[in-house]
Each structure stands twice: as C-alpha cells, then as structure tokens.
Amino acid sequence: MVFRVVGRGRDEWVLTSLGGTARIPQRMARDIRVALVGFGNVGRRFAEQLRGPYARALKAAGARARVTGIATASHGLAIDVRGLDLGRALQLAGKGRSLDALHHGPRVSDVRGFIERVPADVLVEITTLEPRSGQPAIDHVRQALGRGMHVVTANKGPVAFALRPLRALAVRKERLFLHEGAVMDGTPVFNLVERCLRGARIVSFRGTLNSTTNLVLSRMEEGLTASAAVTEAQRLGIAEAMKGRIVYRTPGSEVAEAVAKGEAELGITFTSELQPNPGVKVAGTLPAAVQLPTIYSAARLAGGPNPNGAMALIALLAGAEGRRALTRAGLEPLRPTP
C-alpha cells in the first residue's frame, strides 16, 4: 500500500492512499518506536537490517527507529521504553536463550499483554503462519490497530483471512496496515497494482507467489530431489514454517487421502492418483523441467494365447476413445510408436 503526503497539520502529517487516510505525528517522523511480534529467522534478519541499511535510509530521511519491544513464542518477551539493545537480542536468540533479561518494567505474561503495554508507534507482525485460520496473527494485528499503532506484517494469515475488516479498522483508526512482505518476500505485488496499474482493471493473474516454492522448483530443475530442495530451503531459513507441516505418504493415493481428510493443505503426486478422489481438486502440474514422468508401454507378447485380442486392446488405447479415457483418468497419452 503506497501513501502520499497530502497535507500537514500543526502536529502531524496527513497521508492518503487507495486504502484510506493516516495521520502521522511529526514526532514519529523523527523517532519511530517499533515493536516486533515474532523473532524467528525473518524477525532476526529484519533486526539486522534495521541496524544497518534500514538505519541509513531512515537517517537520510531525518528519522530513526527504536525497537522498544520484542515478543517471541519460545524466547520470552522484552520491553524497554528507552530502546532494546538489538545486538544483544540477536545474540540471545541465536543461542536459543530468553530475551527476558532485556526487559525493564512490570512483567507481561503473553503476547496479548505485550501488545497492550508496549510503547510503540509501529507493530511488525512476523509470527509463523497458521494456514487454517490465520490466528493468532489476525488478533495481533487487530489489537495493535485498535490501540492506534500502524501495523506491518509479512504474515499471509491476516491478508488471506481478514484483509477487508483489518483494512477497514485501519481506515477508521487513521492508521496504516501494510502487508507487501506477505508474498514473494516483499517483491512489489500490491504496490505494483496501487502505484503502477491504477488505471487498469485486474482481471486475473497467474504465478508462484511464494519464495520457498520458487526455490524448491528451481533447485529441482537443477537436478535436486524434492526432499533435498526442501531441506536446502529450511537450511537457508526461508522455510522454517514448513518443518512441522510436511507430510510424507506412500503410495500416491495416500497423498490424495491426506489432503481430502485435511491432514495436509497441498499434495504432490501423480495426477492419476489425485483425480479419482472426489475430496481433492487438481490445481495444476509441476513445470516440465521438474517432472519425473512414469511411462507405461503396451506390447503384444510373442507366443501369447490371444494375439488378436492384444492388438485390439492396444489399438483401442491408441485410438481417440482410449486417449480420452486415459485423459479422464489423469494420464497423458503419448503418440503411439510404430
């Protein structure tokens, strides 16, 4: 979402966009208090950038960011109105230790209490995606907007499950709700539409809007197995949310059953194993470069008891009716070999 300055009051800047209007205190234009909810690989990388190139960009604009709070699921919570030592926070989290030692003031016991008390202008919500409901990230965003904070999220949950009500809340509160990082790691998608395509009507689009999937498919094109490619994505820290969500099934029909039963959100196996199951929908096929096709051949046995029947069956499979039947079954007919 792109905002532009349209006016300036005595104590605030007034910004507007297609999504509404926001009022930014002039104090915030100089000193931005930031709170992080989530401090995994994405959160830590953001903190590193905030100390380096992001800090330089803000300084050039006459502003600076001060992280006043970090909330994590497994490494504690810390609030300090003066600003947390990000270097120390990164060290502690990297060693798997709690951030509680950095906290100053009355203790908070959970993320809800953290959002209620942290002194911040902007909440950065980067918790792990929960793909079935988008929670608790939706509640985090709603609570922060309700408190009058601007919210930036890289979590797909709030965008997929609650974009309209959250955007409406942001408009009522005259705050920003930004979510460009929710797809393709911040590559312009939403901003592309609002900034460059304002005179166009989007009818449809098609693409793989997920960096982990792009990496896995690219590495498979280079010769890695799917398992090795996923392992590499996890090692690089861009697939941490996938670790506990990968479900392996054999044979392929069990993949379709797992999706139909809700045990998995997405299944990858032979189309012929998916198509007969009424509980799943075939979304598409993998790129040709990463396909590992299984080819079924038909031939008449020399000395077989019914050579004429065998040739009739082969002719049926190779003919128009047989090819239609194979396609309905999820198989891809090949041209017959003379």
C-alpha positions as CSV (number, residue, x, y, z in Angstrom):
1,M,0.0,0.0,0.0
2,V,1.5,3.3,-1.1
3,F,0.7,6.5,0.8
4,R,1.5,10.1,-0.2
5,V,1.6,13.3,1.8
6,V,-1.4,15.5,1.1
7,G,-1.2,17.9,4.0
8,R,0.4,19.0,7.2
9,G,-1.3,20.0,10.4
10,R,0.2,21.7,13.4
11,D,1.5,18.4,14.9
12,E,1.0,15.8,12.3
13,W,1.5,14.8,8.6
14,V,-1.7,13.6,6.7
15,L,-1.1,10.8,4.3
16,T,-3.6,9.1,1.9
17,S,-3.8,6.1,-0.4
18,L,-6.4,3.9,-2.1
19,G,-6.9,2.3,1.3
20,G,-7.7,5.4,3.3
21,T,-6.0,8.2,5.2
22,A,-3.4,8.1,8.1
23,R,-2.2,10.8,10.4
24,I,1.4,10.6,11.4
25,P,2.7,12.6,14.4
26,Q,5.6,14.8,13.4
27,R,7.5,13.3,16.4
28,M,7.2,9.9,14.8
29,A,8.7,11.3,11.6
30,R,11.9,11.7,13.6
31,D,11.7,8.9,16.2
32,I,9.8,5.7,15.2
33,R,9.2,3.3,18.1
34,V,8.9,-0.2,16.7
35,A,7.7,-3.4,18.4
36,L,8.3,-6.9,16.9
37,V,5.9,-9.8,17.4
38,G,7.9,-12.8,16.2
39,F,11.7,-13.1,16.3
40,G,12.5,-16.1,14.1
41,N,14.6,-16.0,11.0
42,V,12.6,-13.3,9.4
43,G,12.4,-11.2,12.6
44,R,16.1,-11.5,13.2
45,R,17.0,-10.6,9.7
46,F,14.8,-7.6,9.9
47,A,16.6,-6.6,13.1
48,E,19.9,-6.9,11.4
49,Q,18.8,-4.7,8.6
50,L,17.3,-2.2,11.0
51,R,20.8,-1.7,12.4
52,G,22.4,-1.4,9.0
53,P,21.0,-0.3,5.6
54,Y,17.5,0.5,7.0
55,A,19.0,2.7,9.6
56,R,21.0,4.6,7.0
57,A,17.9,5.0,4.8
58,L,15.9,6.4,7.8
59,K,18.7,8.7,8.8
60,A,18.8,10.1,5.2
61,A,15.1,10.9,5.7
62,G,15.7,12.6,9.1
63,A,14.3,9.7,11.1
64,R,15.5,6.8,13.3
65,A,13.9,3.6,14.5
66,R,14.0,2.5,18.1
67,V,12.8,-1.1,18.9
68,T,11.0,-0.8,22.2
69,G,9.7,-4.4,22.4
70,I,10.2,-7.9,21.1
71,A,7.7,-10.8,21.7
72,T,8.5,-14.4,20.9
73,A,6.8,-17.7,21.2
74,S,9.7,-19.6,22.8
75,H,12.4,-17.0,23.7
76,G,10.4,-14.7,26.1
77,L,9.3,-11.1,25.9
78,A,11.1,-7.9,26.4
79,I,10.0,-4.2,26.6
80,D,12.2,-1.2,27.2
81,V,10.9,2.3,26.5
82,R,14.5,3.5,26.0
83,G,15.0,1.0,23.2
84,L,16.3,-2.6,23.3
85,D,19.9,-3.5,22.5
86,L,19.3,-5.3,19.2
87,G,22.8,-6.7,19.1
88,R,22.2,-8.4,22.5
89,A,18.8,-9.6,21.4
90,L,20.2,-11.2,18.3
91,Q,22.9,-12.9,20.4
92,L,20.5,-14.3,22.9
93,A,18.0,-15.5,20.3
94,G,20.8,-17.0,18.2
95,K,21.9,-19.1,21.2
96,G,18.3,-20.2,22.0
97,R,18.2,-18.1,25.2
98,S,15.4,-16.0,26.6
99,L,15.1,-12.3,25.9
100,D,13.6,-11.8,29.4
101,A,16.9,-10.4,30.6
102,L,16.5,-7.4,28.4
103,H,13.1,-6.5,29.9
104,H,12.6,-3.4,32.0
105,G,9.4,-2.7,34.0
106,P,6.5,-4.8,35.1
107,R,6.4,-8.3,33.6
108,V,4.0,-9.3,30.8
109,S,3.0,-12.9,30.5
110,D,1.8,-13.3,26.9
111,V,1.7,-11.6,23.5
112,R,-1.7,-10.0,24.1
113,G,-0.4,-8.3,27.3
114,F,2.8,-7.3,25.3
115,I,0.7,-5.6,22.6
116,E,-1.4,-3.9,25.2
117,R,1.6,-2.4,27.1
118,V,4.5,-1.9,24.6
119,P,5.1,1.8,23.9
120,A,5.3,1.7,20.1
121,D,4.1,3.6,17.0
122,V,4.5,0.6,14.7
123,L,3.9,-3.1,15.3
124,V,5.8,-5.5,13.0
125,E,3.9,-8.8,13.0
126,I,6.1,-11.7,11.7
127,T,4.9,-14.8,13.6
128,T,4.7,-18.2,11.9
129,L,1.7,-18.6,9.5
130,E,-1.2,-20.8,10.7
131,P,-2.7,-21.7,7.4
132,R,-6.1,-22.9,8.6
133,S,-7.3,-19.8,10.4
134,G,-4.6,-17.1,10.2
135,Q,-4.6,-16.9,14.0
136,P,-3.2,-15.6,16.3
137,A,-1.7,-13.1,13.8
138,I,-5.1,-11.7,13.0
139,D,-5.8,-10.9,16.6
140,H,-2.3,-9.4,17.0
141,V,-3.0,-7.0,14.0
142,R,-6.5,-6.2,15.2
143,Q,-5.3,-5.4,18.8
144,A,-2.4,-3.2,17.6
145,L,-4.6,-1.2,15.2
146,G,-7.2,-0.8,17.9
147,R,-4.5,0.7,20.2
148,G,-3.6,3.2,17.5
149,M,-0.5,1.6,16.1
150,H,0.4,1.3,12.5
151,V,0.9,-2.4,11.5
152,V,3.3,-4.0,9.1
153,T,3.1,-7.8,8.5
154,A,4.8,-10.4,6.5
155,N,2.3,-13.0,7.6
156,K,-0.1,-14.3,5.0
157,G,-2.8,-15.2,7.5
158,P,-4.2,-11.7,8.2
159,V,-4.2,-10.9,4.5
160,A,-5.8,-14.1,3.4
161,F,-8.4,-14.4,6.1
162,A,-9.2,-10.9,7.3
163,L,-7.9,-8.3,4.8
164,R,-11.2,-6.3,4.4
165,P,-12.1,-6.0,8.1
166,L,-8.5,-5.2,9.1
167,R,-8.2,-2.6,6.3
168,A,-11.5,-1.1,7.4
169,L,-10.3,-0.9,11.0
170,A,-7.1,0.8,9.9
171,V,-9.1,3.4,7.9
172,R,-11.3,4.1,11.0
173,K,-8.3,4.5,13.2
174,E,-6.4,6.5,10.5
175,R,-3.5,4.1,10.7
176,L,-1.5,2.2,8.1
177,F,-1.9,-1.6,7.6
178,L,0.9,-2.7,5.3
179,H,1.4,-6.2,4.0
180,E,3.7,-6.1,1.0
181,G,6.0,-8.7,2.6
182,A,3.3,-11.3,2.8
183,V,4.1,-12.6,-0.7
184,M,7.3,-13.0,-2.6
185,D,9.4,-11.6,0.3
186,G,8.5,-8.0,-0.5
187,T,8.8,-8.1,-4.2
188,P,6.2,-5.4,-5.4
189,V,2.8,-7.1,-5.9
190,F,0.3,-5.0,-4.0
191,N,2.3,-1.8,-4.5
192,L,2.6,-2.6,-8.2
193,V,-1.1,-2.5,-8.6
194,E,-1.7,0.6,-6.5
195,R,1.3,2.6,-7.9
196,C,1.7,1.5,-11.5
197,L,-1.7,0.0,-12.5
198,R,-4.2,2.5,-11.1
199,G,-5.8,3.0,-14.5
200,A,-6.2,-0.8,-15.1
201,R,-8.7,-3.3,-14.0
202,I,-7.1,-6.6,-12.9
203,V,-9.0,-9.5,-14.4
204,S,-6.7,-12.3,-13.2
205,F,-3.1,-13.2,-12.6
206,R,-1.1,-16.4,-12.5
207,G,2.2,-17.1,-10.9
208,T,4.0,-18.8,-8.0
209,L,3.9,-16.1,-5.3
210,N,5.9,-17.9,-2.7
211,S,9.7,-17.7,-2.4
212,T,10.1,-21.1,-0.8
213,T,8.2,-22.8,-3.7
214,N,10.2,-20.9,-6.2
215,L,13.4,-22.0,-4.7
216,V,12.3,-25.6,-4.4
217,L,11.2,-25.8,-8.0
218,S,14.3,-24.0,-9.3
219,R,16.6,-26.4,-7.4
220,M,14.7,-29.4,-8.7
221,E,15.2,-28.0,-12.2
222,E,18.9,-28.1,-11.5
223,G,18.7,-31.8,-10.5
224,L,18.0,-31.9,-6.8
225,T,15.3,-34.2,-5.5
226,A,12.2,-32.5,-3.9
227,S,13.3,-33.6,-0.4
228,A,16.8,-32.2,-0.9
229,A,15.4,-28.9,-2.2
230,V,13.1,-28.5,0.8
231,T,16.0,-29.3,3.1
232,E,18.0,-26.6,1.5
233,A,15.2,-24.1,1.9
234,Q,14.9,-25.0,5.6
235,R,18.7,-24.6,6.0
236,L,18.6,-21.1,4.4
237,G,15.9,-20.2,6.9
238,I,13.2,-19.3,4.4
239,A,11.1,-22.4,5.1
240,E,11.0,-22.6,8.9
241,A,7.2,-22.8,8.9
242,M,7.4,-25.9,6.7
243,K,9.4,-28.0,9.0
244,G,6.4,-29.3,11.0
245,R,4.0,-29.3,8.1
246,I,5.5,-31.7,5.6
247,V,3.5,-35.0,5.5
248,Y,5.1,-37.9,3.6
249,R,2.8,-40.6,2.3
250,T,3.3,-43.7,0.1
251,P,1.8,-44.7,-2.2
252,G,0.4,-41.8,-4.1
253,S,-3.2,-42.5,-3.4
254,E,-2.5,-41.8,0.3
255,V,-1.4,-38.3,-0.6
256,A,-4.8,-37.6,-2.0
257,E,-6.4,-39.1,1.1
258,A,-4.3,-36.9,3.4
259,V,-5.5,-33.8,1.5
260,A,-9.1,-34.9,1.5
261,K,-9.0,-35.6,5.2
262,G,-7.5,-32.2,6.0
263,E,-4.2,-33.7,7.1
264,A,-2.3,-31.6,4.5
265,E,-3.1,-28.4,2.6
266,L,-1.4,-29.4,-0.6
267,G,-0.4,-32.8,-2.1
268,I,2.2,-33.5,-4.8
269,T,1.9,-36.9,-6.5
270,F,0.8,-38.4,-9.9
271,T,-2.3,-36.7,-11.3
272,S,-3.8,-40.2,-11.8
273,E,-3.6,-40.7,-8.1
274,L,-5.3,-37.4,-7.3
275,Q,-8.0,-37.2,-9.9
276,P,-10.2,-40.2,-8.8
277,N,-10.5,-38.8,-5.3
278,P,-13.6,-36.5,-5.1
279,G,-12.3,-34.8,-1.9
280,V,-9.4,-33.1,-3.7
281,K,-9.1,-30.6,-6.6
282,V,-6.2,-30.8,-9.0
283,A,-4.7,-27.3,-9.1
284,G,-2.2,-27.9,-11.8
285,T,1.0,-29.7,-12.8
286,L,4.6,-29.0,-11.9
287,P,6.8,-27.4,-14.6
288,A,8.1,-29.8,-17.2
289,A,11.7,-29.3,-16.1
290,V,11.0,-30.8,-12.7
291,Q,8.7,-33.6,-13.9
292,L,9.7,-37.2,-13.3
293,P,7.2,-39.0,-15.6
294,T,6.4,-42.7,-15.5
295,I,5.9,-44.1,-18.9
296,Y,3.6,-47.1,-19.4
297,S,4.1,-49.1,-22.5
298,A,1.9,-51.7,-24.3
299,A,3.1,-54.5,-26.4
300,R,1.9,-57.9,-27.7
301,L,3.6,-60.9,-26.1
302,A,5.3,-63.2,-28.6
303,G,3.5,-66.5,-28.5
304,G,0.7,-65.1,-26.4
305,P,-2.6,-67.1,-26.4
306,N,-4.7,-64.2,-27.9
307,P,-2.6,-62.1,-30.2
308,N,-5.6,-60.6,-32.0
309,G,-7.2,-59.5,-28.7
310,A,-4.0,-58.0,-27.5
311,M,-3.6,-55.9,-30.7
312,A,-7.3,-54.9,-30.4
313,L,-6.6,-53.6,-26.9
314,I,-3.5,-51.7,-28.0
315,A,-5.5,-50.2,-30.9
316,L,-8.3,-49.1,-28.5
317,L,-5.8,-47.4,-26.1
318,A,-4.1,-45.7,-29.0
319,G,-7.3,-44.5,-30.6
320,A,-9.4,-41.4,-29.9
321,E,-11.7,-43.2,-27.4
322,G,-8.8,-44.7,-25.5
323,R,-6.9,-41.4,-25.3
324,R,-10.0,-39.7,-23.9
325,A,-10.3,-42.4,-21.2
326,L,-6.7,-42.1,-20.3
327,T,-7.0,-38.3,-20.0
328,R,-10.1,-38.6,-17.8
329,A,-8.0,-40.9,-15.5
330,G,-5.3,-38.3,-15.1
331,L,-2.8,-39.8,-17.6
332,E,-1.2,-38.1,-20.5
333,P,-1.5,-40.1,-23.7
334,L,1.6,-40.3,-25.8
335,R,1.7,-40.7,-29.6
336,P,1.8,-44.4,-30.5
337,T,5.2,-45.7,-31.7
338,P,5.0,-47.6,-35.0
